[in-house]
Amino acid sequence: MTLNKKNSNGIRRRRMLQVAAGAAMAPGLLAAANAQPSPSPTKAPLPPGKPGDFAFLTGEWRISHRRLKDAAKDEWDTFTGEATCWGILGGIGSIEELRIPARNFSGMGVRLLDVESKVWNDFWVNAKFGILSTPGLTGSFENGVGTFIAEDVIDGKPFISRGVWDRITKTSCRWHQASSKDGGKTWQPDWFMDWVRA
């Protein structure tokens, strides 16, 4: 899918969170510095998703954000936020209302399980625009870790985003993302969200 700049607010959750944090991607954000090798995300078949995979997210949360501002300088921005999450449709859906008061931002994540293909799709709405995105990230959980991938073409070059849910307990969890410009051979981490129950 080619990125449509006019409607980029609905393309990916990752871009919305970067806008929410008050900074566009800085030059060199995806530089090779700190890149981590990883197998290609598009080769292995996904484990089947199932109803209730996002049940761990239901409730009220306080979130500590850590966002990469400049990869070359290893410069990070930190701020706090909060979220309210609940399950719908017998566990095949999960709603997240994200609030970042320090950035005057709110948005909503809608995660839905495609029952036939057994894959989760992650939709996003920025409160500023009120437009439901096409699913940006798709994926599933395996061994307590949820991995979600979005593939795009930006400025004529392939671009992959990976969001991961891990460290899941009854009172905490983590979401973090990374990006790849080389087909998933290396990854540049650029956002960490540490969730703690309110």
Backbone hydrogen bonds, N-H to C=O, Kabsch-Sander energy under -0.5 kcal/mol:
donor,donor_aa,acceptor,acceptor_aa,energy
3,L,153,V,-1.9
5,K,3,L,-0.8
7,N,4,N,-0.9
8,S,5,K,-1.3
10,G,7,N,-1.8
11,I,8,S,-1.2
12,R,8,S,-0.7
16,M,12,R,-1.6
17,L,13,R,-2.5
18,Q,14,R,-1.8
19,V,15,R,-2.3
20,A,16,M,-2.6
21,A,17,L,-1.8
22,G,19,V,-1.6
23,A,18,Q,-1.7
29,L,26,A,-1.9
31,A,28,G,-2.1
35,A,32,A,-2.4
36,Q,187,W,-3.1
38,S,185,K,-1.8
43,K,40,S,-0.8
44,A,40,S,-0.5
49,G,118,K,-3.3
52,G,91,G,-2.7
53,D,50,K,-1.6
55,A,52,G,-2.0
57,L,54,F,-1.8
58,T,55,A,-1.5
59,G,85,C,-2.6
61,W,83,A,-2.7
62,R,196,V,-2.8
63,I,81,G,-2.7
64,S,194,D,-2.4
65,H,63,I,-0.6
65,H,79,F,-3.2
66,R,192,F,-2.3
67,R,77,D,-3.1
68,L,190,D,-2.3
69,K,75,E,-3.1
70,D,75,E,-1.7
74,D,70,D,-0.6
74,D,71,A,-0.7
75,E,70,D,-2.4
77,D,67,R,-3.4
79,F,65,H,-1.4
81,G,63,I,-2.3
82,E,99,R,-2.6
83,A,61,W,-1.8
84,T,97,E,-1.8
85,C,59,G,-2.6
86,W,95,I,-1.9
88,I,93,G,-2.2
91,G,88,I,-1.1
92,I,89,L,-1.2
93,G,88,I,-1.6
94,S,111,R,-2.1
95,I,86,W,-3.1
96,E,109,G,-2.6
97,E,84,T,-2.9
98,L,96,E,-0.7
98,L,107,G,-2.6
99,R,82,E,-3.1
100,I,105,F,-2.9
103,R,100,I,-1.7
104,N,101,P,-1.5
105,F,100,I,-1.8
107,G,98,L,-2.2
108,M,125,V,-2.8
109,G,96,E,-2.7
110,V,123,F,-2.1
111,R,94,S,-2.9
112,L,110,V,-0.5
112,L,121,N,-2.4
113,L,92,I,-2.9
114,D,112,L,-0.6
114,D,119,V,-2.9
115,V,113,L,-1.1
118,K,114,D,-2.5
119,V,114,D,-0.9
120,W,139,G,-2.8
121,N,112,L,-2.6
122,D,137,L,-2.4
123,F,110,V,-3.2
123,F,121,N,-0.6
125,V,108,M,-2.2
127,A,106,S,-2.1
127,A,125,V,-0.5
129,F,126,N,-1.4
130,G,126,N,-3.2
132,L,130,G,-0.5
133,S,124,W,-2.3
134,T,10,G,-0.8
136,G,122,D,-2.1
137,L,122,D,-0.9
138,T,149,I,-2.1
139,G,120,W,-1.9
140,S,147,T,-1.3
142,E,145,V,-2.7
145,V,142,E,-1.4
146,G,165,W,-2.3
147,T,140,S,-2.3
147,T,145,V,-0.5
148,F,163,G,-2.8
149,I,138,T,-2.8
150,A,161,S,-2.3
152,D,159,F,-3.1
153,V,1,M,-2.0
154,I,157,K,-2.8
157,K,154,I,-1.6
159,F,152,D,-2.6
160,I,180,S,-2.5
161,S,150,A,-2.8
162,R,178,A,-2.7
163,G,148,F,-2.9
164,V,176,H,-2.9
165,W,146,G,-2.7
166,D,164,V,-0.5
166,D,174,R,-2.4
169,T,167,R,-0.5
169,T,172,S,-3.1
173,C,195,W,-1.7
174,R,166,D,-2.4
175,W,193,M,-2.6
176,H,164,V,-2.0
177,Q,191,W,-2.3
178,A,162,R,-2.0
179,S,188,Q,-1.6
180,S,160,I,-2.6
185,K,182,D,-0.7
187,W,36,Q,-1.8
188,Q,179,S,-2.8
190,D,177,Q,-2.1
191,W,177,Q,-1.2
192,F,66,R,-2.3
193,M,175,W,-3.1
194,D,64,S,-2.5
195,W,173,C,-2.9
195,W,193,M,-0.7
196,V,62,R,-2.5
197,R,171,T,-2.4
198,A,60,E,-2.2
